[in-house]
Amino acid sequence: MKNSIKKITAVILLALVTFSFTTLNEKKEIKVDKSKIVWKGYKVTGSHEGTIAIKSGYLTFDDNKLVGGEFVIDMSTITNTDLKGAYKGKLEGHLKSDDFFGVEKHPIASLVFTNVKATGKNSYEVTGDITIKGKTNSITFDLSVYGNKANASLKIDRSKFDVRYGSTSFFDGLKDKAIYDEFDLIADLEF
């Protein structure tokens, strides 16, 4: 009986010590219907912009501090918001084609946080692996968190993901038909 009490006491003490040094991360799912990603691409003669939907995602917190996250983007939802009618449909179709994002073969893109560093009370520098068209590259960006909302601005070099159409990185002599390699994503998230 005495040995049993000692063993139970030892197990309880071990459990308490283990839990006191273990952090419990809280995964907060992104509310995809209340979150929004806006894209903006630039060309010599102007720019275009639109939206793209988050399929799923979450941010991970430890004691209310951001420590991780992961997102899946539904590439089939890429839309244009600055054109109307036939021009809008034509651009959306072209963006989904193999010239750009090859949505039929690559229906999702993803972002997995690999490192998060606090840079202020509500701000973080995030490094992650972003996958577009089956190619993965590292990206670093700033993310801010306020209550149950977060926002981030990312600048992505499409040439790193084999998105070649109109790129001066792959083609010479494009002149005013050139499309710049970098495009912007602005994410407003709610969780």
C-alpha positions in Angstrom: 0.0 0.0 0.0 2.8 2.4 0.9 4.6 1.6 -2.3 1.4 2.3 -4.3 1.0 5.7 -2.7 4.6 6.5 -3.4 4.2 5.5 -7.1 1.0 7.5 -7.5 2.6 10.5 -5.9 5.7 10.2 -8.2 3.5 10.0 -11.3 1.5 13.0 -10.2 4.6 15.0 -9.5 6.1 14.0 -12.8 2.9 15.0 -14.6 2.8 18.4 -12.9 6.5 19.1 -13.7 6.0 18.0 -17.4 2.9 20.2 -17.8 4.5 23.2 -16.2 7.2 23.2 -18.8 5.0 22.3 -21.7 3.3 25.0 -23.8 -0.1 24.4 -25.1 -0.6 25.9 -28.6 -4.0 27.1 -29.6 -4.9 26.6 -33.2 -7.4 29.2 -34.4 -9.3 28.3 -37.6 -9.6 31.1 -40.2 -13.2 32.0 -41.0 -13.0 31.7 -44.8 -16.3 33.4 -45.4 -15.2 36.5 -43.5 -11.6 36.6 -44.8 -10.4 38.1 -48.0 -7.3 38.0 -50.2 -6.8 40.7 -52.8 -4.2 40.3 -55.6 -2.7 43.0 -57.7 -0.5 42.4 -60.8 1.4 45.1 -62.7 2.3 45.6 -66.3 4.1 48.3 -68.2 0.8 49.9 -69.2 -1.0 49.6 -65.9 -2.3 47.0 -63.5 -5.1 44.6 -62.7 -6.5 43.4 -59.4 -9.0 40.9 -58.0 -9.6 38.4 -55.3 -8.9 34.8 -54.5 -10.5 32.6 -51.8 -9.0 30.8 -48.9 -10.0 27.2 -48.9 -8.8 26.5 -45.3 -6.3 27.9 -42.8 -5.4 28.5 -39.3 -3.1 30.5 -37.1 -1.3 29.0 -34.1 -0.9 30.9 -30.9 1.1 30.3 -27.7 0.0 32.5 -24.8 -1.6 34.9 -27.3 1.6 35.2 -29.3 1.6 34.0 -32.9 3.8 31.0 -33.4 2.6 29.3 -36.6 0.1 29.0 -39.3 -0.9 27.3 -42.5 -3.2 28.2 -45.5 -4.6 26.5 -48.5 -5.8 28.8 -51.4 -8.4 27.7 -53.9 -6.8 28.8 -57.2 -10.1 28.2 -59.1 -11.6 31.2 -57.4 -9.2 33.7 -58.9 -11.3 36.7 -60.1 -10.7 40.1 -61.6 -12.4 43.1 -60.0 -11.2 46.0 -62.2 -12.7 44.9 -65.6 -16.2 44.1 -66.7 -17.9 41.9 -69.3 -15.9 40.0 -71.9 -12.5 41.5 -70.8 -13.1 40.4 -67.2 -13.9 36.8 -68.4 -11.0 36.7 -70.8 -8.5 37.8 -68.1 -9.8 35.4 -65.5 -9.6 32.5 -68.0 -6.1 33.5 -69.0 -5.0 33.6 -65.3 -6.4 30.1 -64.8 -4.7 28.8 -67.9 -1.2 27.2 -68.1 0.2 30.6 -69.3 -0.2 31.7 -65.7 -1.4 29.5 -62.8 -2.4 26.2 -64.5 -5.4 25.8 -62.2 -6.6 22.6 -63.8 -3.3 20.8 -62.9 -2.6 22.9 -59.8 -6.0 23.7 -58.1 -4.5 24.8 -54.8 -1.6 26.9 -53.6 -0.4 26.8 -50.0 1.6 28.7 -47.4 3.1 27.0 -44.3 4.8 29.2 -41.7 8.3 27.9 -40.8 9.4 30.7 -38.5 7.6 33.5 -36.7 9.5 36.4 -34.9 7.7 39.1 -32.9 8.7 42.6 -34.1 6.3 44.5 -31.8 3.3 44.1 -29.6 1.0 43.0 -32.4 3.4 42.6 -35.3 5.4 39.6 -36.6 7.9 38.8 -39.2 6.8 35.5 -40.8 8.9 33.2 -42.9 7.1 30.4 -44.7 7.1 28.0 -47.6 4.8 29.0 -50.3 3.8 26.5 -53.0 2.3 27.7 -56.4 2.1 25.4 -59.5 3.8 22.6 -57.5 6.9 24.7 -56.8 7.9 25.7 -53.3 9.9 28.7 -52.3 10.6 30.6 -49.1 9.0 33.9 -48.5 9.2 36.5 -45.7 6.5 39.0 -44.9 5.0 41.1 -42.1 1.8 40.1 -40.4 -0.2 42.1 -37.8 -2.7 40.6 -35.3 -5.5 42.6 -33.5 -8.0 40.7 -31.5 -9.6 38.1 -33.8 -8.2 39.7 -37.0 -4.9 39.6 -38.8 -3.6 41.2 -42.0 -0.5 40.7 -44.1 1.0 42.0 -47.3 3.1 39.7 -49.5 5.1 40.5 -52.5 5.6 37.3 -54.7 7.9 36.9 -57.6 6.0 34.7 -60.1 9.0 33.8 -62.1 10.1 31.6 -59.1 7.0 29.5 -59.7 7.4 29.1 -63.5 4.6 31.6 -64.2 6.2 32.8 -67.5 3.6 34.7 -69.6 4.8 38.2 -70.5 7.8 38.0 -68.1 11.0 39.7 -69.1 12.8 37.1 -67.0 12.0 34.6 -69.7 11.3 36.6 -72.9 13.1 39.5 -74.6 11.5 42.2 -76.7 8.2 42.4 -74.9 8.3 46.2 -74.7 4.8 47.5 -73.6 3.5 43.9 -73.4 5.7 43.1 -70.5 4.1 42.0 -67.2 6.2 42.5 -64.1 7.3 39.4 -62.2 6.3 40.7 -58.8 2.6 40.8 -57.7 1.0 41.7 -54.4 -1.3 39.8 -52.1 -3.1 41.6 -49.3 -4.8 39.2 -46.8 -7.4 40.4 -44.3 -8.1 37.4 -42.0 -10.7 36.7 -39.4 -10.5 33.8 -36.9 
